[in-house]
Amino acid sequence: MMNSFRFSGRHKGFTLIELMIVVAIMAILATAAMPLRELMVKREKEQDLRTALRQIRSAIDAYKQATDDGRVEKKADESGYPPRLEELFMGVPDIKSPKKKLIYFLRRLPRDPTFTDLDVAGIEPTAAADTWGKRSYESSAENPQEGDDVFDVYSRSEAIGLNGIPYREW
């Protein structure tokens, strides 16, 4: 009886040309996916920036409200806004509390996700405050300047968002 496992004249498998075509198609697909990945990373950073700005601005407003309610000590010549961003997460004494408990407005201060200066961007909590631009109550929105208090924060990044607005103006 003849062996039924005979090889025909043609070998089974892929030719070098077929493999090269598959590799070329994979390379084209990979280069098309790279811009999409960069776009997704930028969108994620922008979402983190929006969230961080919302958290910090809400905490500044809560500090001001606590000052207006008489829970945070305020001198006559002060605006009622926090003197430093660190006050928001380090806590301030509640002067209405009999035990002088601390009031915390943030658990931690978020870093500016678009800030890229590696000399400032350390891991200490105060380093996160250095990543933000600070605007005092007395300065204008068009030309924000630091002062005796922190009325608002803004990104120090020079980059422009996907919506065409620079991050500094968010």
TAQUIDA-V841031 format. One record per residue. N is the residue number from 1. RES is the residue in three letters. PHI is phi as a letter, one per 40 degrees, with the letter a starting at -180 (none if undefined). Layout:
# TAQUIDA-V841031
((N | RES | PHI) (N | RES | PHI))
This chain:
# TAQUIDA-V841031
((1 | MET | none) (2 | MET | c) (3 | ASN | c) (4 | SER | c) (5 | PHE | c) (6 | ARG | c) (7 | PHE | c) (8 | SER | c) (9 | GLY | c) (10 | ARG | b) (11 | HIS | c) (12 | LYS | c) (13 | GLY | h) (14 | PHE | b) (15 | THR | c) (16 | LEU | c) (17 | ILE | c) (18 | GLU | c) (19 | LEU | c) (20 | MET | c) (21 | ILE | c) (22 | VAL | c) (23 | VAL | c) (24 | ALA | c) (25 | ILE | c) (26 | MET | c) (27 | ALA | c) (28 | ILE | c) (29 | LEU | c) (30 | ALA | c) (31 | THR | c) (32 | ALA | c) (33 | ALA | c) (34 | MET | c) (35 | PRO | c) (36 | LEU | c) (37 | ARG | c) (38 | GLU | c) (39 | LEU | c) (40 | MET | c) (41 | VAL | c) (42 | LYS | c) (43 | ARG | c) (44 | GLU | c) (45 | LYS | c) (46 | GLU | c) (47 | GLN | c) (48 | ASP | c) (49 | LEU | c) (50 | ARG | d) (51 | THR | c) (52 | ALA | c) (53 | LEU | c) (54 | ARG | c) (55 | GLN | c) (56 | ILE | c) (57 | ARG | c) (58 | SER | c) (59 | ALA | c) (60 | ILE | c) (61 | ASP | c) (62 | ALA | c) (63 | TYR | c) (64 | LYS | c) (65 | GLN | c) (66 | ALA | c) (67 | THR | c) (68 | ASP | c) (69 | ASP | c) (70 | GLY | g) (71 | ARG | c) (72 | VAL | b) (73 | GLU | c) (74 | LYS | b) (75 | LYS | c) (76 | ALA | c) (77 | ASP | c) (78 | GLU | c) (79 | SER | c) (80 | GLY | h) (81 | TYR | c) (82 | PRO | c) (83 | PRO | c) (84 | ARG | a) (85 | LEU | c) (86 | GLU | c) (87 | GLU | c) (88 | LEU | c) (89 | PHE | b) (90 | MET | c) (91 | GLY | g) (92 | VAL | b) (93 | PRO | c) (94 | ASP | c) (95 | ILE | c) (96 | LYS | c) (97 | SER | c) (98 | PRO | c) (99 | LYS | c) (100 | LYS | f) (101 | LYS | c) (102 | LEU | c) (103 | ILE | b) (104 | TYR | b) (105 | PHE | b) (106 | LEU | b) (107 | ARG | c) (108 | ARG | a) (109 | LEU | c) (110 | PRO | c) (111 | ARG | c) (112 | ASP | c) (113 | PRO | c) (114 | THR | c) (115 | PHE | c) (116 | THR | b) (117 | ASP | c) (118 | LEU | c) (119 | ASP | c) (120 | VAL | c) (121 | ALA | c) (122 | GLY | c) (123 | ILE | b) (124 | GLU | c) (125 | PRO | c) (126 | THR | c) (127 | ALA | c) (128 | ALA | c) (129 | ALA | c) (130 | ASP | c) (131 | THR | c) (132 | TRP | b) (133 | GLY | c) (134 | LYS | b) (135 | ARG | b) (136 | SER | c) (137 | TYR | c) (138 | GLU | c) (139 | SER | c) (140 | SER | c) (141 | ALA | c) (142 | GLU | c) (143 | ASN | b) (144 | PRO | c) (145 | GLN | b) (146 | GLU | c) (147 | GLY | a) (148 | ASP | c) (149 | ASP | a) (150 | VAL | b) (151 | PHE | c) (152 | ASP | a) (153 | VAL | b) (154 | TYR | a) (155 | SER | c) (156 | ARG | c) (157 | SER | c) (158 | GLU | c) (159 | ALA | c) (160 | ILE | b) (161 | GLY | c) (162 | LEU | c) (163 | ASN | c) (164 | GLY | g) (165 | ILE | b) (166 | PRO | c) (167 | TYR | d) (168 | ARG | c) (169 | GLU | c) (170 | TRP | c))
